[in-house]
Amino acid sequence: MKKQVIVLTLATASLLFVASSCSTQKNPRLGQSSIDKVVSAMTLEEKAEMVVGTGMHFEVPNSVLSGMPENMRRMFNRPVGFGDSAYKAMVKEVSTHVLGAAGHTAAFDRLGITSTVLSDGPAGLRIQPTRPGDSATYYCTAFPIATLLSSSWDPALVERVGEAMGNEVHEYGADILLAPAMNIHRNPLCGRNFEYYSEDPLIAGKMAAAMIRGVQSNGVGTSLKHFVANNQETNRNSVNTIVSQRALREIYLKGFRIAVQEGQPWTVMSSYNKINGTYSSESKTC
């Protein structure tokens, strides 16, 4: 009986020692440990939250929601904090960083991962101009649209505009400007043509690269969009763009190649549409 008690006591002590060692062991932290170690230390839930982020939240009146198609109602009728408790806590923590931002990535303090604030462009930073309990108005500059900038044929000018735009991104506390947009002017009825540079991939690529260099000179990032063949707004979340490989390589992808090689954007945003039957974010060929 004594032997069993002694063995049990030793086993318990060993378990306590192991538990104590684990509790004092430091987690790998971003900036101090390798990316591989940080990612390996993330739970599956944390990885999912990192990929999803908070997204955009809209306060849409019920009278407007009732007139929307079902798929749009699902997209808009999502109050801040919907979902599980971890998601609600994450949204509450990061949504006040920059009011009016388009979205935020998740933050994980134990791993040294901070939230990244994503704010819309591309004709200047877009944030909420007023804030609760604050009498100040937070103005942003409305810069000339991309189509007009490209009409200058002056990349140096566009780069200077990017510097001024990136300074506002930095000053207001955003991390990534969701710009520049550089889809091809394929259809004059596209509602976002004003955000795009040209129907020509060479000038679109050169101008986008200049804008990227200018914005990122402030220590903030850009998100080159929308990759790729997002050339209409009608049904853009479901439309299937049928395009030959030659047209894809010579027209739609060429501008992005130039912008990435010459501008080195921090991020690239995928488009919403399908390309030859496969959503662009899932495509292995683009």
Secondary structure, DSSP 8 states (H G I E B T S, - for coil): -HHHHHHHHHHHHHHHHHHHHHHHS----BTTB-HHHHHHHS-HHHHHHHHH---------HHHHTTS-HHHHHHH---TT-SSHHHHHHHHHHTTSSTT-SEE---BGGGTB---EEEE-SSS-B--S-BTTB-----------HHHHHTTT-HHHHHHHHHHHHHHHHHTT-SEEE--B------TT-TTGGGS--SSHHHHHHHHHHHHHHHHTTT-EEEEEEETT----TTTTT-EE---HHHIIIIITHHHHHHHHHH--SEEEE-SSEETTEEGGG-S--
